[in-house]
Amino acid sequence: MGIISKKLGQRIKELRERKNISQLKFAEELNMEASNLSKIERGIQIPKEESLIKIANALNVSIKDLFDYDHFIDKDELLNKINFILKSTDTKTLQKYYKILMDLQ
């Protein structure tokens, strides 16, 4: 499977663990086989639309929230995004960013 299925699975697992619910108990709540939930959380299987709705409802989040996984960005992807922003920034703003970064060290 691809990046989206892996990040979606990570996000579902993160939200489930935040509610302190075991994978087995959550699967039972969803009326789903625990092995299927495991595959979803590992990014091996993409949930069907009806399963996404059940998962979102059980976690008390919107479906959109299930796809809020920007915080799972790996280092290379994050550096690429930062470089894109920096390359399109004027010198004065870039100097401000540099000062902020130096202050954070």
N, C-alpha and C positions, 0 to 999 in steps of 0.2 A: 504494500500500500504506500501511499504518498505522504508528503509532509502534512497535508491538511488532516488526514485521518489520524496521524500520530499526535498532532497537537490537540485535536479534538478529544482524543482519548485521554491525553494528559490532563486536559481541562476538566473533563468529567470526573476523573479520579481525584483531582485536586478539590473540586467542589464536594464530592462525596466524603472525602476524608475530613474536610472542614466541618462537615456536619457530624463527624465521628460515627459514621455508619460503615459497618463491614461490607465487603463486596458481596458476600453471601446474603446478608440481610437486605441489601439494596436490590439485588437481583430478585429476591422473593417479593419485595415491595413492587417491583416493576412487572412481576409475573413473567420473568425471563430466566432462562437457564444461566447459572453462574458462569459457565464456560463461555457463553456468548458475551456476557458483560465483560469478562476478562479479555476477550478478543477485542472488544470495543475500546477498552481502556489501554490496551497495548498498541492500538492503531492497526490491528490486523483486519478488523472488520468495521465497516462504516454502518452506523445504525440507520434503519429505515426512518422515514419521516414520522410515522406513528410512534416509533421508539424514542425519537428525539423529543417529541412532545411529552411523552410519559416521563422521560428523564428530567426534562426541564421542570415539569410540574412537581415531581418528587423532590427536586432540589430547591424548589421555590425560587426559580430564576426564569428569565425569559429565554427563548431559544437563542436569541442574539447573544446572550451572556455565555452560552456554551462555546461560542466562537470567539470570545474575548481572550485570546491566548498570546497577545503580543509579548507578554513577559516571559514566554518560552523561547524567545529569539536567541539563537546561539551567537557566540562571539563574532564569527565571521560575518554573519548577516547583520548584526548590530553595527559592526565597523563599516560595512557597506552603506547602511542607512545614514550613519553619522557623516561619512565622507561625502555622500550625496548632498546633505544639508550644508556642509561646510563649503563645498565647491561652488554652491549657488549663493553664497553669502558675501556681502561687500566687506572690504578690509576693516572698516570701523567696527562693524558687528563682530567680525572674526576676532578682533583684538579683545572685545568684551568677553567673548566665549573663552578665549585663552586665559584671561585674568580670572574668570570664574573657576576654570579647571585648576589653575595654580592655587587658588585659595582653598580648594577642596582637598588638596594633597596634605 
